[in-house]
């Protein structure tokens, strides 16, 4: 089962995605973290999230770029958090894929690789282009990458859910 969960900032998308994995009978549970912790604030945020997951039986795998290189020790349930960070890393990080077409391929191929290794995959994505219509050149490239990735993954997904104000709405598939 592959579920794509999208939503805006602070929409409740992460909590929704996590609840889907926690409700799954699949074990072990893997949390693939894509936020590269820059500076003290970044490290503090990562530590806060690790503490929040501590009692939920997740094994954390940090992966900032090259998602296809992740090898899961055993099949189980995977929560990939989140496409926004992964997109930025692939597009702008020196270790990333580089151009938008290369970053797109790295992300989609990475998700496909995960699908071959797990029984359940829940991917957290971002709402795109809802905040305005004029962006700096680099920002527009980033938003277009995320939009392209969202569309590609929505086609592959069994379920697609958008979360607004902590309320999930399924556009494809159904809630359990």
N, C-alpha and C positions, 0 to 999 in steps of 0.2 A: 504494500500500500504506500503510495506516494502522495503526500499532501503539501500544497503550497499555501502558506498563510501570509497574507499581505496586510499592510495597514500603515497609517501615518505614525509620526512620533508620538509616543506615550498613548497609543490607541488601545493597548492591551494585547497586541499581536503576539508578543513573546510569551505572555502568560497563557494565552490560548494554545500556542504551539506546544509549550511544555506540558500542558494538561493533556493534550492528545498523546504525547509520548508516555506520560505517567499512567494513562488509562490503558495503554497497550499491554497485552500479556507477554510481549516480546522482551526477552532479556538476553544479554546485558543491554544496558542503556548507554549510549555514547552521546556526548555533547561536543560538537565540533565548533570551537570558538574561533572566530575570524577577526576579532578586534585586536589589532596590534597595540599593545599598551605603551604609548609614548608618554614619558614623564611621570611624575608622581601622581598626577590626577588619573592618568590612564591605568597605572598599576593599582591605584586605590579602587577604581571602578571594577577592574578584573577581579580583584580580591573580594569585593562585595558580592559579585555574581557567583564566585566559587562558594562563598559562605552560604548563599541562598540555596545552592544546589547540594550542599554537603550531605543532607539526610535523604536525598532523593535517588541515591544509587546510580548516579551518572559517573561514567569515566570520561574525564575531559581530555580532548585532543585539540591542541592548538594548531591551527593551520591558517596562515595569513595569505598565502598564495599557493598555486600548484595543487589544488584540491585533488586532482587525479592521483597524486602520489600517496594519499592516505590509504593505509592498509589496516583494516579492522581486524583485531585478533580473532573475533568470532562473529557470527551473524547475530543480529538483534535489532533494536530500535535506535534510530539516529535522529538527533535534533541538530540541524545546521543553522547556526545563528551568527551572522545574518548576511544576506546578499549585498546589502549596502556597504558594509565593511569590506567584504570580499571583492566587490566591484572596484572600490577605491584602491585597494591594495594591488589588484591586477593591473589597473590602469596607470597608477602613479608611483608605486613602490619600485625601487631599483631591482628588486627580486621578482617583480610582476611581469606579466605577459607583454605589456606595452600598449600597443594601439587598441582601439575599440574592437576591431574584428578579432584580434588575437586574444584579448581579454574575454570576449564573449565565448570564444571556443574553449578557453581554459576553464571557465566557470561551468558551461554546459557539459563539457566532457567530464569534468570533475563530478558533477551530480550524476551523470550516467555511470561513472565508475563506482560511486557509492551505492547506487541502486543495485548493482551486481553483487554487492557484498552484504546487504542487510535485508531484513524482512519488512521493515517499516522505516520510511524516511519522511521527516517533517522538516520543511525548509521555510525559514522566515525571510520574507522579502519586504520591500518598502513600496508605499504608495508613491507614484511618480507623476510629476507635472501638475500637482494640485495646488502648488504654492505660488504660482505666478506664470508669466509668459516671456520674460526677458531675463536671460542668464548670461553670465560671463562665458566665454568660449569653452574653457575647461569644465565648467559646471554643466553646460549643455551636453558635452561629450559624455560625462559621467551619468547624467540623467537618461540620456538615450541608451547607454549601455544597460542600465538597470531596466528600462522599459523593454528592450530587446530580450534580455534574460527572462524577465517576468513572462513575456508572451511565449517564449520557447518552453519554459518550464511548465506553464499552464497547459500547454498542449500535451505534455508528457504525463502530467499529474492525474491521479485518480480523483482527487478532490482539490478544489481551489476555494479558499475561504478568505474573505476580507473582514477585518475587525475594525469596528468604529465604536468608540466609547465602551470598549470591552464587550461589545456584542458581535458575535460572529455571524456572518451571512455567507452561505455556501452558494457559489455560482456553478460549481461542477461537483458532482458527487453529493453525498449527504453526510450530515453529522452522524456520529455513532449513536 
